[in-house]
Amino acid sequence: MLMDYYQLTMSNGYLSHGYKDTIVYFDMFFRKVPDNGGFAIACGLEAVVKYIENLKFHEDDIAFLRDKGIFSEDFLDYLRSFKFTCDVWAVPEGTVIFPNEPILTVRGPILEAQLIETMVLLTINHQSLIATKTNRIVRAAQGRNIMEFGSRRAQGYDGAIYGARAAYIAGAIGSSNVYTDKEMGIPAIGTMAHSWVQLFGDEYEAFKAYAETYPDNCTLLVDTYNVLRSGIPNAIKVSKEVLEPLGKRLKGIRLDSGDMAYLSKECRRILDEEGLWDCKIVASNSLDEFIIKDLISQGAYIDTFGVGERLITSKSEPVFGGVYKLVAVEENGEIAPRIKLSENVEKVTNPHYKGLWRLYEGKTGKAIADILTLHDENIDETKPYVLFDPVFTWKKKVVENFTAKKLQVKIFEKGQLVYNLPNIEEIKDYCREEVNSLWDELKGFENPHNYYVDLSEKLWKIKNDLIEQYRDKI
């Protein structure tokens, strides 16, 4: 029952007007990359699959809807015996995606396709948003580790869990969230809070107790009182008096406040002078990709960043903006395209049942363009291919010596799952490969290069014919 009310009112209306068995096509896509970035990362498909597999309406749901007084008994009977029979295609999780491309396509009876809209959108929008944000942060760190620390600042229980999942897929090395370790295998990581130090009263005694408890994994939070006059000296003292006699090494120290660039340099100098060259420095405290990039540019000696609220909420741009639009209807055995017009050019949809292709440069293997085609079109790798801007059609480019890959894979066939869901490590590896397939110019944080997302000539003509057709009616 987690759906927008109008999914039910529309479906009730479709049924009463004889559209129950009408076959339609819906695309989910988004219009703008968050933070004005060069690309986004698709995430959330696994949760959509599990939702669809378990979608049904219970008797208490039926009774609740009956009490609304607007739904027909025929519709309530339909919901009581609801069975999902649609075909679904989607790009695999971890795929690099661009605006106006079908992330997910649904073909099937209108009521079934309509009723899943809300869960498809909220699931893929949220996880794609967090994956996209995390990957920006990971890239800003330039090879340094990113830990997801956002559970306590997440927007709700599910936001913490699925945000941690998306972050791990996009490159974080683990999460502070214990539940995601237990249920998903995402490594749980963390050190200590200021409360540990405050409870003992004496910082040295607090560090000593922690080292005695966790000699193999001792990372000390050194900013409760004063980093350079208290925290670091006490950490070194504990290392020499407690850990080294046990044959152990101080694993790390964590900074959670102050001038991170200056403090990290001083800490590194002091630690090295004391022979603790292998002691890692962890930094946290309202970090994001821009702060991390700035710290690195200042020469900060930070090995690992713990990133919380600005990752788990994508604070700088907290909405992904994916939409779910009708693109075609089957009429008399033919696929009839549908289009949504708008005074805003970017909101005019790409009609029809489509294929989504990615072209890769033969020499480097780097992605050079994505092409939306009619579903039954193929791209011949042996022939030159003409790219043209779907708005400014005079802008053309001929590509040769390329390989072409169809991005969507079949997930459900007639309501049956036909896709083998990969495990989270496989998704994480695939996501890394996807990002590595992009040119560096697409990975910039400000004014990244525009990537080609074009239409085939056949699809472009159908779209423009529809625009003219509806324009004549207005």
N, C-alpha and C positions, 0 to 999 in steps of 0.2 A: 504493500500500500504506500510505499515511499514513492510518490509521484505527484506531479502537479495536477490540480483538480481538473484542469481543462483537458488532460489526457482522457479522463473518464467521460466528461460531458461530450467531447467530440466523438469518442468511440460509440457512445450511446446513440448519438445522432447518425453516425455512419451506418449503424445497424438498422435504425428505423427507416433510413432512406434507401436501403437495399444495397449497400456497399460492402457488406460483410466479406464477400469473397473476392473483392477487387484487389488485384496484385499491384503493389506500388514499390518504389525504390526511394530510400532515404540515404543521404550522405551526412556524416558528421565531419565538419571541418572547422578551422578557425581562420580569423581574418588578419590578425596582427601578432607578431612575435613580441612577447613581453620584454620590457626594458629596451625596446628598439634594437633587439639583438638580431643576429643574422639567421638564426634557425631555432627551432624548438625540438624537444624530444618527446615522442609518444610514450605514454605510460598509463597503466590502469586496465589493460585488456583482461588480465586474469580475473580481476574482480567483476568485470562485466560478464565474463563467461560463467562464473559461479552464480551470479544473480539470475541470469537467464535460465540456467539449469534448474534452479530452485523456485522459479516464479510460479506462484499459484495463489488463488484466493480462497480463504477459509470461510467457514460459515459465519463467523463473527464479522468478517469483512463484508459479506453479503448483507447481513442484518444492518450493519452501520450504513451502508449505501442505500438500502431500502428506506431507512428512516429519513434520508434526505428528501424523499418525496418527488424526485425528478427523474429517476432512472426506471426504465421499463423492466417488467419481469423477464422479457426475452433477453435483455442485456444482462440482467443478474444471473440468469441461467447460463448465458454464454461465459460469464466470468467463473461461475461455479465449476464448469468443465473445461476451463482454459487450458490449452496446450500450445506451446510454442512450436511453429512449423516453418519458420522463416529460414532463408539462407543468409549468412552473414560473412562478409569479408572484412579484413582489417590489416593494417600494417603491424608487424610484430612489435612487441614492446621493446623500447630502446632505439627504434628507428628515428633517424633525423627527419623532421617534417617541416614543411613550409606553408605559408598561408594559402588558403583556398584549395588545398588538396584533400581528397577524401581519406580521412584517417580510418573511417569505418563506414561500410555500406551494408544496408539491410534490404533484402528483397522478400516480400511476402504479403499476406493479407493485411489490409490497412489497419485493422484493429490491433493486431499483434505488433506491427511495426511502430504504431503510435504509442502504445502503452509502455514501451521500454525506453522512450526518449529521455525522461528525467534521469533515470539511473545511469544511462549511457553517458549523458552530459556531465553530471556531477562527479562521476567516477573518473572519467578520462580527463576532464578539465582540471580537476584537483591534482591528480598525480602527474599529469604532463606539466602543469605549472611548477610543481616542486622539483621535478626532474630537470626542467629547463633552468631554473634558478640555481640548483645545485651544481649543474655542469658549468655554469658561468663562474661560480665560486671555485670549483676545482681547477678550472683553467687559469684563473687569476693566481692561484697558489703556485703555479709553475713547478709541479712535481712534489710539492710538500703535501703532507697528508691533511685531509679534511675529515673531521668527526662531526656527526650530526648530534647537536646538543639541545634540540628544540622542544622536547616533549612538554615541558612545563609551560611553554608559551604558545603551544599549538592551539588552534581554534577547535577544541573539542577532542574527545577520545579518538574518533576515527581519523581526525586530522593528524594526531600524533603518530598513530600506527601506520597509516598509508603514506604519510609524509616521510617517515623514516624509510619505508620501503622504496619510495621514489628516489630519495636522496642516495640510498645505497646503490641502486641501479645506475644512477648518473655519475657515480664516482667517489662518493664518501666511503671511508674505510670501515665505518661502523656507526653505531648509534648508542646513545645513553639509554635507550628504551629497552628494558629487559624483556617485555612481551614479544617484541619483534625478533629477539634472539630465540626465544622458546618456540615461537610459532613459525618463523620464517627463516631462521638460521642466519640472521644479520648479527654480526659480532657485537655483543654488548661491551661498551667501553666506558670508562670513567675513572675519576681519581677520588678526590675528597671535596667537601664543602667547607666554607669558613666555620660552620657550626662545630666541626670536629676540633679545630684549633681552639675555638672559644670555650668549648666544654672543659678542656683540660686546663685552661687558664694560662699555662706556660707553653709557649710555642715549641720549645725544645722537647718537652715531655709529650706533647701531642705528636710531633714528628717521630719521636722514638717509639711511641706505642704503635703508630701506623707501620713503621718499618719492621717492628717485631711481628706484627700480624701478617704483613704482606711483603716478606723480604724479596720475593722473586718478581714483584711487580709494584715497586714503590715509586710513585710520582707524588711530589709534595706541593701543595698550594702555598706559595711563599709571600702572598701580599695581604695577609690578614692585618698585620701591623705596619711593617715597613720592609720593603723588598730587600734593599741593600744593607740596611743596618741590623736587620733581624732575620728575615726569612731565609736569605741565601746563607748567611753564617750558620744558622741552625741546621739547615739542610746538609751543609758540608760536614758539620759536626756529627750528625746522625749517620751520614755515609761512612765516616771514618771510625766511629765508635761502635756502631751497631751492625751495619751491613758488611763492611770489609772483613771484620773478624769471622763472619759467617761465609766468607768467600763470595759475597754478593756485591752488586753494583747498584748505585742509585740510578733508577731508570729515567727519571725526568723531574722537572719542576714546572709548575704552571703559574702563569701570570694572568690575572683577571681584572686588572685595573692599572691606571697610570699611563705614562708615556711608553707604549709598548716597544717602539723602536729603540729608544735610549736604554730602557731597562733590559731589553733582551741582549743588547750589545755588552752592557756591563756584566750581566749574569754570565754570558758566554766567556768573557775575559776572566772573570773570577773562577768559574768552574774549571776552565782550562788550566789556570795557574795551579789549581789544587789537584790536577791530575784526573779530573772528571770530564774528560774530553768526549766521552760517549754518553754523557747525560743529556737527554733531549730537552728542548724548551718548547712548552705548549702555551699557546695564547688563546684566550677567550675574551668575551666582553663586547656584545653587540657588533659583531663583525659582519661584513659582507664583501662582495668581490672588489669594490672600490677601495675600502679600507685595507684589505689584504694586499691589493696591488700597490697601494701607497706605502705600506709598511715595507714591502720588499724593495721598492724603489729607494727607500731610505737606508737600505742595508741591514734591516732587522735580522737578527739571528733567531729565527723561529722555525722549528721543524714541523710542527703540527698546529693546525688551527681548529679550535672547537667553535662551531658556528651554530647559533640557536635561533632566536626569534626572527632574524631577517632572512633566514633560510626557510624555516618551517611555515612561515606565513607569506613568503615572497613579498616582504614588506614594501618594497619599492613599486611593485605592480601586482597586487594580490588577486587579479582575475585573469584567467586564461582566455575566456571569450569564445570557446567553441560553440557551434550551433549545429542543429540537426534539421535538415531541410529536405522536403519532397523534391525529387529531381525527375521522376518519370512515373507513368502509370501504364499498365498493360491494357490495351483496348483492342478488341477483335483480333487477338493473336499478335498484335504489334506493340512495340514499346513506344509510347508517345511521350516525348520529353516535356518537362514542366520547368518554368523559370520564375523566379521572384525578381521583380523590378524594383528599383529604388532611385530616388533623386541622388543618392550617394552612390557613385560608381562602384565603390568597393563592396557595396551590399548587393549588387546584382549577382545572382548565383550562376554557377556553371551547370547547365541542364544535362539530363540524360544519364543512363547507366554507363559508367565510365571505367576505363582502365587507367592506372597510374604507373608510369614508367620513370626510371632514373637512368640517365646516360652517364657512363664513366669514360674518361679519357683512356685510350688504349695503352699509352706509354706509362702513365703514372698511376692509373687506377683511381684517380680523383673524380669526384662527382662534378659534372659540368652543367647539367640541366635536368629538370623534371618535366615530363610531358603528360598532359591529360588527353586521352583519346576516347573514342567510342569503345565500348567493351569488347567488340570483336575485331578491332584494329590490331595489327602487329607492327612492330618497328624492325625494319630490315637492317641488320648491323653491317651488311656488305655494301650498302649504298650510302652516299652522303645524305644527311638529314638537315632540312632547313628549319631553323628555329626562327620564330617571329613573335614580337611582342603582341599579345592579344588586344591591347588598347592602341598602341602606336605601331600599327602593322608594317610601317615602312622600315622599322628597325628589324633587320634580319641578320642571321649568322648561320653559316654552313659548317656543320661539324662532320668530321670523317675520322676513321680509325677509332671507333668507340665500341663499347659493349652496352647492352641495354638489359635492364632487370625490371620485371614487374614487381611492384612493391607490396601490393595486397595479397594476402593468402586466405584461403577459405577456412573459416572457423566453425560455422554450423552449416549443415546441409539438411534441409527439410526438418530443422529443429534438432538434429542430432549432432553432437560435438564430433568433428572430424579432425581437429587440430590437436597435436600433442603439445600441451603447455610446457614450455621449457622451465627449468628450475631457475632460481634467482641468480645464481652464479653464471649460468649460460646467458641470461638476459644482460647482466652487467658486462660480460665480455663482448657481447654483440653491440651493446651501446658504445663501448670504447672503440670498436672497429668502425662503427658508423661515424663517429666524430672524427676519427683519424682519416676517413675518406674525404673530408672536406679540405678545401684550400684554406690556408691561414687567413686569407683576406676576409673569409666569412666568420672568423672567430673573434673579430675585434669587439670591444665593448662600446665603442662610440663610432657611429657611421660605418658599420660593416658593409662589405660589398653586397650588392643586390644579386641574388641568385636567380637564374632563369627558371620560371615556372610558366610554361607555355601550353597552348592548346594545339591539337592537331588541326589541320585545315578543315577536315570534315566537321569536327566538333565546333570549331570557331564559326563555320557557316551556319550550323544549326542554331547556335546561340544568337547570332545576329539576325537570322530570319525570325526567331521568336520575338526578339526585341522589336523588330519592325511590325510584326503581326499584332502584338499587344499595343504598340504605340498607335496603330491605326484605329484600334477600338476605343482608345481613351479620348 
